Amino acid sequence: MSSKLKKEDGNFWRLPSVHIPIPIEKIDDYPVLASCLEAWRATAADGPPQTIDPLDMPPAAIKAISLAEWSEEHGDWVLRLSSTLIDETQGRSMRGTTFSEAFVPEDLAKVHARIEAILRRGEPDLAQHEFYDTNGRIWSFVRLILPLSSDGVKRDRYCLIYDPATFGRRIGT
């Protein structure tokens, strides 16, 4: 996960980021994520819940859960809870990090657009991602996004759960 590709001039080689949507019907291919989806659905009958209780999640998912919330102050998404997988890979807590601090500029607009589309639909979203962060690290994983709402109406937060079995495994390996 911490591989970096550095050019002689000190800049990083960056391959284009990859986003591969996975039909939600394939969730059973990722048992930890499937259990998380079941827990979310139990609380989402009347729309996106305000939060998700990590204790309702399978133990294997606990280290893979992040919560993000839209911040009017920053005009950006902010990690309110950063997963242990992310923190360990970064070597520090990512809590409070804005997405503009984490994603390279050429990916940030695409990430914002995807999140907005997911939250507009109000449905869980499963996908595989591979991208470089602002430090030149490559990230690769399958993730599940579960929409949340601060007031039951606004779609201004979400739960992001990384599949522990694919975290760090490059696409095609």
Disulfide bonds with the S-S distance in Angstrom:
none
